[in-house]
Structure formats: structure tokens, C-alpha cells
Amino acid sequence: MFRTRFGLPFKMGVALMFLPALLPAQAQEPMRLTDCIRYALDNHPQIKMARLQIADAEWQIRENTGTGLPQIGVGVGYQYFLQRPGIPARAIGIPTPGDEKVFFNALHSLSPSLSVSQLLFSNPYLTSLKAARIYRQYAQLQLSVAQRTVRDRVIDAYLPALLLEENLRILDRNIEKLEQLFRETQATVKAGFAEQLDADRLQLSLSTLRTERDNLGRQRDIALDALKLGMGMPIEQPITVADSLDALLQQYVSLNPVAPFNFSNRPEYAVLIKGRELNLLQADLFKKYWMPTLVGFFQYQPGWQGAFGNDTRWFFIPSAVLGVSLSINLWDGGSSRARYERARISYQTVEVQREMLEETLTFEVEAARRQLLNAAERIQNQERNLELSRRVYDTVQAKYKAGVGSSFELISAEQQLYSAQQALIQAKTDLLKAKAALKSALGL
């Protein structure tokens, strides 16, 4: 049996050479708009960061709670005195034959310790607990804002891709019809019942449509890459849009264009209000800086000391302390007053921002309602134009096949029909964008 240079049998080597060509290409995953939004809400980095902020807020609550729970500590210390303090024995009335001294501590000292403290009352502690809980709510609202932002971006990126896909489908149908008409015209030319000029004009129009089809295909690929970027999906992942404009429009049938608007439905407004609540809490903390702090504590220290003079024994010398500590800030140089005034200024700033945001949101809702009305009117006009263009095209095509019309008129009617089809698709896309914008503006 012949073998390749790698030692494989010849037949197996040939099979491995052609294996990449035989493997199927990576399948494109069809995705509806709801699929894209769901994927983005699970995988977009902005959503992941918002969820991490919530996790951080949870641990911040535990951290602040822990400072008010019993604090327990243990320790041990050892000392060896290289030179012990002492006085002559005769100075305290102890007769000694020489200049011997009386020492007040041993050469060795071993001091284990156990300490327990408990915060009994502290206004900053109680305020920090409340602030941590409010911050967790703030982080949850930030997640809602991030989800809304990502969802709107996915919708804005999905619709252009869908528009190009719809245009490609229409263009493919038009190319197919024109190819059939071109073949029929060629047969008529061969039979001597039509001029070559008619066939050439149809071939030129067909070439133009094919070129435009290639251009739209590349634009569609760019739009899909933008969609994947907005979803947080790897660019190399192949996908296709699986929705249709008519199906998506049906999802907004129940949307009431004149529905009342509530500011609280918008998550960014709720975030601002929650931030104002944090500012109020901070101002209250600095205003009550004088409130006392009460701490209870217990300490037990079982000590051992050894080698008092010539005595080498160790002596057990325990001690235990139980008490409370009370501290009150009487005057801090006015720094707390300054912090309080700054917190009030922050609160007033948020109030101004709230008024500005209310005006902005009101304008956004009213603008979205007007855009929806305009889009609805345009789609009615484009539907009438498409119907008229289709009747003109059918009439010109019938005349051309009957031999009483020119190819120039047919190509012109075909171009008008295609333009009307594109205009209707664009009008449907604009209507869908307007409905999505109004729903987002209302916070629904």
C-alpha cells in the first residue's frame, strides 16, 4: 500500500486533504427580535456590570451590618526584660548584705488576651445601614436603566438589518421575474418578433439589479455586525434576522398612542429620585453629628510572669474588664455644618435636574406621538402608491408581451414599482421605529 510523507495510507491522506471542503459551513442562526433582546440582556457587558453593582451593594449591606455585630479578637504577647527596673532593697526598709535591688516585674511575661466589643448605639451606623439598603435599590434601578438602554439599542440595530433583508427579498423576486422576461424576450428575438435592443435593455436592467443586490448584501452584513455588537455577541457568530415587519407591527397593535404618561415608569427618573433620597439621608447624618456613640466592651487577659529574682517559678496573674464607652462630639470646628450645607446643595441640584428631566421626558413622549402619527400617514400614502405602481407595471408588461409596448416603458415601470416597494418597506420600518420609540418613551 502506498503511504504519504506523513506515514498515512494514501487513501486516508487524500480523504484528510479534502476533509475541510467536505465539512458543512457554520450554520447561520435565525434570530427574532425577542431572541436578540433576550441574548443581549443575558450577555451584554453593560448588563453584567450593572448586576455586579447589585452584588457589590449586597456585600456593602453585609459589611455595614457587620460593624454593629460583636467584634471578637484574641492576641498573645511575650516580653523578656533585658534590664528590669528596680530600687535598692534598703530604700524600702529591707536589710540586705549588699546592694541588692528589689525588682517590680519578672524577667518573662506571657500575656494572652480575649476582647469583645459591641456597638450599642451609633447614629452613623444606623444611617449607613439605611444608606446601604437604599444604594441596593439604586443599583437595581441602574440595572433597569441598563436593560432599557440595551433593549433600545438592539431594536435600533435590528430594524436596519431587517429593512435590508426585506429589500433583498423583494429584489430577488424582481430579479427572478426580470430573468424570466429576459429569456422570453431572447426567444422572441430569435423568432424575429422583437428587436435585439429590447433584449439588451432588459439585460442592462438585470445587470443593474444584480449589482444593487450585491451592494445591499454587503450593507446587510454590516448591519448584522452592528446588531451583534449591540447584543454583546461575538462578531464572528453568523446570524440572520428571522422576523418580518408585518409580524413586528402586530406586536404593537395594543399600544395606545394617547396613553397617559407617568414619570415613575421611566427607570432613569426613578434613579434620580432614589439619588435624591440618598442626599437627604446624608444631610440628616451631618445635621445630627452631635449624637452620642455608645460601645460596650469586655476584655479578659490571663497573664503569666516568671523569674522574680532568684525564684524561677511562673505566676498566673489574670485580669478581666467589663465596661462601656460613651463619646459625644461637642464641636468639630464647623466641618459637620459645612458637610450638611454641601449635602443640601446636592439635594437642591438634584431637584433642578428632576425638573429638567421631567421637561425632557415630556418632550420625548410628545415627539414620539407626533412621529407615530406622521409614520401612520406615510404608510397609507405608500400603500396607495404601491398599488398604483403595480397596476401601471402590469399594464405595461401586458402591452409589451402583446407586442404593442416598448422595453423602455417596461423598464421604467419596473423601476417605479421597485421604488414604490422600497418606499413601503421604509414606511413600515419608520412606523415600527415610531411605535417602539413611543413605547420606550412611555416606559412600557
Helices and strands as residue ranges (DSSP letters): H 10-17, H 19-22, E 29-31, H 33-43, H 45-67, E 71-80, E 86-88, G 89-92, E 101-103, E 108-122, H 123-190, H 196-231, E 239-241, H 245-250, G 263-265, H 267-287, E 293-308, E 311-327, H 335-401, H 407-442
